[in-house]
């Protein structure tokens, strides 16, 4: 991923927190030279100094069969993004797009059944735990679980390289930055309002 120096993020804890909050990712591999992708919710784990992504896909999805032959799997995560009009600058310029994106590269391997069950249990706890009537692993019938397990393949990816870009108008002067935030807040798009809030908090934390 091309990352100008203004927008490069290197703090691993900050990146990991971002991925935890935006954990619906895109996995990219190649099959006979052709890129293929799957969009999936992913789990994130740290063991010692190593970072791992875990997830599962349908058995009928041919992508999992490419894991063994691919030296590296690419996983992409995206956060807030919004159009930035050049009319918001105090000088003539061109429009652009603000965004957050993280790319992770690593080697994928298939999970054993007990590892897959552990991962699914944690995923349900994450997304169901705060609900009024949570549907957790131990509340589902063994018959249903066994039949569903036959239709999926679990995997883990040991993360080897991380690239992160937060393009949040860091290269703009204070006047333009404030004007961008104010105009984004007035947009009707939820993405624009989210970007405005993100930029406000980012500037607050760096001052």
C-alpha positions as CSV (number, residue, x, y, z in Angstrom):
1,X,0.0,0.0,0.0
2,X,1.4,3.4,-0.9
3,X,1.6,5.6,2.2
4,X,2.9,9.2,2.2
5,X,4.9,10.0,5.3
6,X,2.1,12.3,6.6
7,X,-0.3,9.5,6.9
8,X,1.8,6.5,7.9
9,X,0.9,4.9,11.3
10,X,3.4,2.7,13.0
11,X,2.1,2.3,16.6
12,X,1.1,-1.4,16.7
13,X,-1.2,-1.0,19.7
14,X,-3.1,1.8,17.9
15,X,-3.3,-0.3,14.8
16,X,-4.5,-3.3,16.7
17,X,-7.2,-1.2,18.5
18,X,-8.4,0.0,15.1
19,X,-8.6,-3.5,13.7
20,X,-10.5,-4.7,16.8
21,X,-13.1,-2.0,16.1
22,X,-13.2,-2.6,12.3
23,X,-12.8,-6.3,12.2
24,X,-14.8,-7.1,9.1
25,X,-12.0,-7.6,6.7
26,X,-11.2,-8.6,3.1
27,X,-8.9,-11.6,2.6
28,X,-7.0,-11.6,-0.7
29,X,-5.1,-14.6,-2.2
30,X,-4.2,-15.7,-5.7
31,X,-5.3,-18.7,-7.7
32,X,-3.2,-19.4,-10.9
33,X,-2.2,-15.7,-10.9
34,X,-5.7,-14.3,-10.5
35,X,-6.6,-12.4,-7.3
36,X,-9.6,-13.7,-5.3
37,X,-11.2,-12.2,-2.2
38,X,-13.6,-13.0,0.6
39,X,-15.2,-10.6,3.0
40,X,-15.3,-11.9,6.6
41,X,-15.5,-11.0,10.3
42,X,-12.1,-11.8,11.8
43,X,-10.8,-12.4,15.3
44,X,-7.6,-10.9,16.6
45,X,-5.2,-12.5,19.0
46,X,-1.8,-11.9,20.5
47,X,0.4,-14.8,21.8
48,X,3.7,-13.6,23.2
49,X,5.2,-11.3,20.5
50,X,3.1,-12.8,17.7
51,X,-0.2,-11.5,16.3
52,X,-2.8,-13.7,14.7
53,X,-6.0,-13.3,12.7
54,X,-8.6,-16.0,12.8
55,X,-11.9,-16.7,11.0
56,X,-13.8,-19.2,9.0
57,X,-15.4,-19.4,5.5
58,X,-17.8,-21.8,3.8
59,X,-16.4,-25.2,2.8
60,X,-17.7,-24.5,-0.7
61,X,-15.6,-21.3,-1.0
62,X,-12.5,-22.4,-3.0
63,X,-10.3,-19.7,-1.5
64,X,-9.3,-21.7,1.6
65,X,-7.6,-24.2,-0.7
66,X,-5.2,-21.5,-1.9
67,X,-3.8,-20.9,1.6
68,X,-1.2,-23.7,1.3
69,X,0.2,-22.4,-2.0
70,X,0.2,-18.7,-1.2
71,X,3.3,-17.5,0.5
72,X,1.5,-14.5,1.9
73,X,-2.2,-13.7,2.4
74,X,-3.3,-10.1,2.3
75,X,-6.0,-9.0,4.8
76,X,-7.5,-5.4,4.4
77,X,-9.4,-3.5,7.0
78,X,-11.1,-0.2,6.4
79,X,-12.4,2.5,8.8
80,X,-14.0,5.9,8.3
81,X,-13.7,7.6,4.9
82,X,-15.2,10.7,3.3
83,X,-14.9,13.0,0.3
84,X,-13.0,16.3,1.0
85,X,-14.1,19.2,-1.2
86,X,-11.4,21.6,-2.3
87,X,-13.9,24.4,-1.7
88,X,-13.2,24.0,2.0
89,X,-9.6,25.2,1.7
90,X,-8.4,28.8,2.0
91,X,-6.5,28.5,-1.3
92,X,-7.0,26.9,-4.7
93,X,-6.5,23.2,-4.6
94,X,-8.0,19.9,-5.8
95,X,-10.5,17.7,-3.9
96,X,-9.4,14.5,-2.2
97,X,-10.6,11.6,0.0
98,X,-9.8,11.0,3.6
99,X,-9.8,7.4,4.9
100,X,-8.3,4.8,7.3
101,X,-6.9,1.5,6.0
102,X,-4.8,-1.3,7.4
103,X,-3.2,-4.1,5.4
104,X,-1.8,-7.2,7.1
105,X,0.3,-9.9,5.4
106,X,0.9,-13.3,6.8
107,X,0.9,-17.1,6.3
108,X,-2.5,-18.8,6.6
109,X,-3.1,-22.3,8.0
110,X,-6.2,-24.4,8.6
111,X,-7.6,-24.7,12.2
112,X,-8.3,-28.1,13.8
113,X,-11.9,-28.7,14.8
114,X,-11.3,-27.9,18.5
115,X,-9.5,-24.7,17.6
116,X,-12.4,-23.7,15.3
117,X,-14.9,-24.3,18.0
118,X,-12.8,-22.2,20.4
119,X,-12.7,-19.4,17.8
120,X,-16.4,-19.5,17.1
121,X,-17.2,-19.5,20.8
122,X,-15.1,-16.3,21.3
123,X,-16.7,-14.7,18.2
124,X,-20.2,-15.3,19.5
125,X,-19.2,-13.9,22.9
126,X,-17.9,-10.7,21.2
127,X,-21.0,-10.0,19.1
128,X,-23.7,-11.5,21.2
129,X,-22.5,-11.0,24.8
130,X,-24.0,-7.5,25.3
131,X,-27.4,-8.4,23.8
132,X,-30.6,-8.9,25.8
133,X,-31.0,-12.6,24.7
134,X,-27.5,-13.6,23.6
135,X,-27.1,-16.7,21.4
136,X,-23.9,-18.2,22.7
137,X,-22.2,-21.4,21.7
138,X,-23.4,-23.5,24.7
139,X,-27.0,-22.4,24.1
140,X,-27.2,-24.0,20.7
141,X,-28.1,-27.6,20.2
142,X,-25.2,-30.1,19.5
143,X,-27.0,-31.3,16.4
144,X,-27.2,-27.8,14.9
145,X,-23.6,-27.1,15.8
146,X,-22.3,-30.3,14.4
147,X,-24.1,-29.8,11.1
148,X,-22.9,-26.3,10.7
149,X,-19.3,-27.2,11.5
150,X,-19.3,-29.6,8.5
151,X,-20.0,-26.6,6.2
152,X,-17.2,-24.3,7.2
153,X,-13.4,-24.2,7.3
154,X,-11.5,-22.4,10.1
155,X,-8.2,-20.7,9.5
156,X,-5.6,-18.5,11.3
157,X,-3.1,-16.1,9.8
158,X,0.2,-15.3,11.6
159,X,0.8,-11.7,10.9
160,X,4.2,-10.9,9.4
161,X,3.9,-7.4,8.1
162,X,1.5,-4.5,8.9
163,X,0.9,-1.4,6.8
164,X,-1.4,1.4,8.1
165,X,-2.6,4.7,6.6
166,X,-4.7,7.3,8.3
167,X,-5.3,10.1,5.8
168,X,-6.9,12.7,8.0
169,X,-5.8,16.0,6.5
170,X,-2.7,16.0,8.7
171,X,-0.9,18.0,6.0
172,X,-3.3,20.9,6.1
173,X,-2.9,24.1,8.1
174,X,-5.0,24.7,11.3
175,X,-7.5,26.9,9.5
176,X,-8.2,24.4,6.7
177,X,-8.2,21.5,9.1
178,X,-10.9,23.2,11.3
179,X,-12.9,24.2,8.2
180,X,-12.8,20.6,6.9
181,X,-14.1,19.2,10.2
182,X,-16.9,21.8,10.3
183,X,-18.0,21.1,6.8
184,X,-17.9,17.3,7.3
185,X,-20.2,17.7,10.3
186,X,-22.7,19.5,8.1
187,X,-22.8,16.8,5.5
188,X,-25.7,14.4,5.5
189,X,-23.5,11.3,5.0
190,X,-22.9,9.2,8.2
191,X,-19.4,8.5,6.9
192,X,-18.6,12.3,6.7
193,X,-19.9,12.8,10.3
194,X,-17.8,9.9,11.5
195,X,-14.8,11.3,9.8
196,X,-15.4,14.7,11.4
197,X,-15.5,13.2,14.8
198,X,-12.4,11.1,14.2
199,X,-10.5,14.2,13.0
200,X,-11.6,16.2,16.0
201,X,-10.4,13.5,18.4
202,X,-7.2,13.0,16.5
203,X,-6.3,16.7,16.7
204,X,-7.3,16.9,20.4
205,X,-5.0,13.9,21.2
206,X,-2.0,15.4,19.4
207,X,-2.3,18.9,20.9
